[in-house]
Amino acid sequence: MRLSNIVVMSLLLAGFGTAEAQYRCDCTSVVDTCDAEVVARGSFLEIKTNQQQCARVDYFVDGQPFVSVVVDGEDRENWLARTTNPRILVQSCQVCRDTGAGPAAAAPARATPPPAAENQAAANGDNGLEPLIASVPEYPEAARARGLRGYAEVEFTVTPAGTVESPRVVSAEPRNVFDAAALAAVARRRYPADAERAPQAVTERLEFAPATAAQATAVSAGNGPLNQCVREDAVYNYGEMVDVGLINACMEPLMVFGCAQGTGKDRGRWVCSNSEQRGDVLVPTGDQRLGRRYTAGNAADFRTYTYRDSYSVTRAPNSRYWWVACAETDADCRSDARLWTRAVSGQDASVDPQERGTIAVASSD
């Protein structure tokens, strides 16, 4: 499912809680912070806060953004379950002004941000906002047919709710070629919500380039790494970690060997994985082999693989993901890449992955 569809669906599902919450809660005025827990219960999400009054909870379920306004410490949201064990990350919990009767209604709105918020704003600067959800713009088919390269510079406003408003192209080359794709990519973004942040103007230049010759055609086995075939797609920034979706921009099925700086208990170390361990082979979106399973190997080691059109990589914030992409049938490339990941995995994050093997590696920006 494309990111635009995910965002639209999640907003329709999440909304702003019950009718009571809409009537009682004024979340344009934040009076305090709170703690929240979100748990998937079959066909619904259960949201609980430690405050028995109005609270806005922003959270992600398998990368989808949700917003719930909770009254009296507990609420439910209808949810179309796609996985049996969804990954849920709570982004923030804010206590809202209660317009109904009771002590919560009398709580005054904070007139000024706390010192921590002021310091963060000063550190970020006018253009310091980092998107929670971003995606690589789609290269237009009309431009692909002509092999065009160019850019579109987009100006837009980030609202206190973290949504994008009024995107417009301020300059582009060539004109009217990449405008629509750039605007669509920017509109899908979501930024951290902050009720006390004024609407912020952002200008960003999005680059577009046609596929290289290696990306446009299938390649034969034995040609070495095809690192240029791997591209980042959707990026989910959760603050303490970053999830990046990787896609195959080539025709050749790829086995990807990669290393990233770990999070949590693995913070400060390199964590590596590869297609052989995961049991997947990366193919382009819409490939006819997508979802097909097969077994390969030798008499001592048979493994089952599944053709996939994307997979997710988790890495520490402000760090790079390093990879080697090999053609599925390139045994020499796979052998060298396997040795590289073994040499990097578990090492201190100060170790340069490029110096741990003889094979060419690539990295994200």
N, C-alpha and C positions, 0 to 999 in steps of 0.2 A: 504494500500500500504506500503510495506517495506521501511525503511529509505533509503536503497541503491538505490531503484528505484526513490525515491523522489529527491535525490541529483542529479542523472544522468539526470532526466527530467528537473530539474530546471536549470542546467547548459546548457542543450541544448536549452532551451527556452530563457535564459538570454543572453548567449554568452558574447560578449563585445560590444554591441551596433551596430550602423550602420557602413557601409563600410567607411564613412567619418571619423567616430571616430577612426576606426582602423588605418586609414592613417595618421591622424593629431595628435593623442594623444599618448604621451609617458608616460604611468602611472607608469613606473619604476622610474621616477623622479617626486616627489611631491613638488610643489612650495607653496602650501597654503592649508588651510582647507576651507570648505564651509558648507552651510545649504542646505538640500534637502527635498523635499516632494514627496511622491509616492501615487498615487490615482488609484484605480481600476476603469476602464471605460468599463464595458462589456467584450469584447474580448481582451482588451489590458490594459497595465499598463502605466500610464502617469507619467513621472519623470521630476521634475522641480528643478533647483538649482538657488541660488542667484548669481551665477557667469556666465557671458556670455563668457565662454571659456571652454576648456576641463575639465571635472570632472568625477571622478570615484565614483559611489554611490553603497554601499553595503547595502542590505536590506533583510528582511524576509517577505514572504507572507504566512500566516498560517503555519509558521515554516519552509517553504522552503527557502533556500538561493538563492538570486539573485544578480547579478552584472551587472550594466549598466554603460557605458561610454557615457556621455552626452556632446553634442557640442552645443554651443550658448544658454545654459540655459534650454533646453527642449528636451525630447526624448520620444519615445514610445517603448514598448516591447510587442510582442504578448504574450498572456496569456490564458491558458485553465482554465476558471473559474470553480471552484468546489463549491464555496459558494457565496451567494448573498451579504454577508457583510464580506469580508476577513479581517483578522487581519494583519495589515502592520506595521512593525517596522523598521525604518531606523537605520542602525548600524553606518555608517560613510559616510562622503562626503569629497573627497580629490581633490584639483585642480591639474591637471597633466600638464606637460610641453607640450606646443602646438608647433608642428613642422611646422605649416603653417605660412602664413603671418599675421602680426598684432602685437600689443603690447604684447599679451599673450606669443608669441614665444620667446620674449626677456627676459621673467621673469626667473631669475636664480633659479636653484634648490637649496634647502636648503642643505648646506654643513654639518650641524650638527643638531641633533634633538633638539627641544626646551627643556628647563629645565624640564617641566612637563613630557615629554616622558622619559627623562633620569631618573627622580625620580621614575617613574613607573617601568622602566626596573630594577632599582636597588632593588625596593621592591619585584618584582617578582622573581629575581634570575634566574639561568639557567633553572630551571624546574617550573617556576611560571606561565606558560601558562595554562589557563583554556579553555577547548573546548566550543565553542558555540553550537555545536551539537555533542552529543555522544549517544551511544546506548548500551544496554546490549548484549553481544555476545550470539549467539544462541548455545544452548547445543546440540552437535552432536547426531544424532539418534543412531549411532553405539556405542557411549559411554553410551547412555541412556540404551540400551539393556543390557549392562554389568554392569551398576551401577557405572561407574568410576568417581572418583574425581581427580582433578589435577589443573594445571595452565600452562600458557604460558607467558613468559616474552618477550615483543616485543620492538624492537628499531626502531625508525622512525624519519624522519625529517619533521618539520613544516616549510613550505615555507613562505615568506613574504605575499603571497596571502592568507594564512590561510589554505592551503590544505596540505594533508599528502603525502609524497613521500618516496619511498624505505623502506617500512616496512619489517622487517625480525625478525624471532624468534631467540633469542639468547640463550634461555634455556627453557625447558619444562619438565613436569612430568605428565603422562607418555609421552614419545617421540612420535611425529607424530600422536597424537590423537586430541588435541585441537588446533593445529597450524593453520589450515585453518580458523577455526571459529574466532580465535583471530585476524588474519590478516585482515579478512573481516570486523570485527567490527572497527578496527583502521582505515582502509581505508575510512570508511564512515564518519569519523569525520571532522568537520570544526572548525577552530580556528579564532580569531580576525585577520583581515588583517592589515598589517602595512608595507608599502613599505620601511620604513627605518630600519626594523628589519632584521638582518642577519638570514639565515636559522638556525634553532635551533634543536639540537638533543634531543630527549626525549626517555626515557625508562620507560615502564610501565608493571606491572605484572597483568594479567587478571586471575581471579580465576573461576573455573568451578566445579559445584557440582550437583549431581543428585537430582531429586525431593525427598522429604521426603515421608514417608508412607502416611501422611495426604494429601500431594500434589498429590500423584499418584493414589489415590482412592477417590471415592465419600464418603462423611460422612453423617451421619444422623443428623436430627435436635436435638437440645438440648444439644450439646457438648460444647457450649461456643464459644469464639472468634476463628476464623481461620486466625489469622493475618499473619501466615507464608505463606499463599496462595497468598498474594499481593506482586507483584514485580514491580520495576521501569523498564521501557523500554527505550524509547528515552528521552534524556534530552536536552533542548534548553536553553542556558544561554544567556540572552539578556543584562547582566550587571546590570540593575536596577531591573530585575525580572528573575526568573527561571521557565520555564514550564517543567513539568515532566509527561510523559505518564505512566499510571499504567495499569498492566495486571493481569489476574487471572492465577496462575500456578496450580490450582486445578481443579478437575472435577465438584465440587459443585458450583452452581450459588451463587454469593456473593452479599450482600448489604454492601457497604463500607461507614463508617462514619469517616470523617477526619477533621483535623485542621492544618492550616499553618499560619505562620507569614505573615501579609498582606503587600501589596505594595501600592504606591500612597497615597490616602486619608486614607487608612487603615494601613499605616506603623506604626509599633510599637504595633500593636494589633493582637490578634488571630482571624482568620476568619475561620469559620467551615461550612461544607456542608455535605450532606449525600445522599444516594441513594433514600431515601423517598422524599426528596425535588427535586432532579434532575429527578426522575422518571426513573431510570435505574437499571439494575441488571447486574453484571459483570460475563461474562462466558469466558471460554478459547477460544483462537483463533481457528477458524474453527468449533466451536460448531454448531450443527444443529439448535439450537434455535436462533442463531444470527439474529437480526433484527426483531424478532417476538414481537408483542405488545399484552398485555393482561391487564385486569382490575382485581384488587384485593382489599380487604378491608372489612369493615362491612357496615351495613346499613347507618351509620352516616358519613362514610368517604371512598368512593370508589376512587381509584387512578389508573391511567394508567401507566404501566411500559413498557420499551423496553429493550430487551436483547442486550448488547453491549460487545465487546471484549477488549475495552480500553476506558479510558477517561483521560483528562488532568487536572493537578493540578498546579496552579500558587502560588509560594511562594517567599519570599524575598531571596536575595542572601545570601549565607553562613548561611542558616538556615535549619531546618529539617521539614519534613512533618510527622505528627503523625496520626495514623489511628486505627480503630477497624473494622475487617471484620467479618461479621456474615453470616451463612448459610441463604439462602432466607427464609427457613421455621422455623428458630430458633427465635421465638417471644421473648423469655426471653433475649437473647443476644441483639436483636435489641432494646428492651426497655432500657436496661442498657446503650447501646451505645448512644442512643438518649439523655439520661440524661447527659452523659459525654460531648457530644458536646454542650449542652445548658450551662453547667457549665464553659466551656472553651471559647466559642464564645464571642468576644468583650473584653476579659480580656487583661491586659497589657502583652506584649510579655515576660516580666520577670517571669510570672507565669509558673510553671512547669505543663504541661498537665497530667503527671502521677499522680499528687496529687489531681486531680479534680474529681475523681470518683473511684469506687471500681472495675471496669472492667479492664482487662489486655489490654494495648495498645502497639503498635509497632511504630517504627520510621525509617526513611531513614537514610543513613549514614551521 
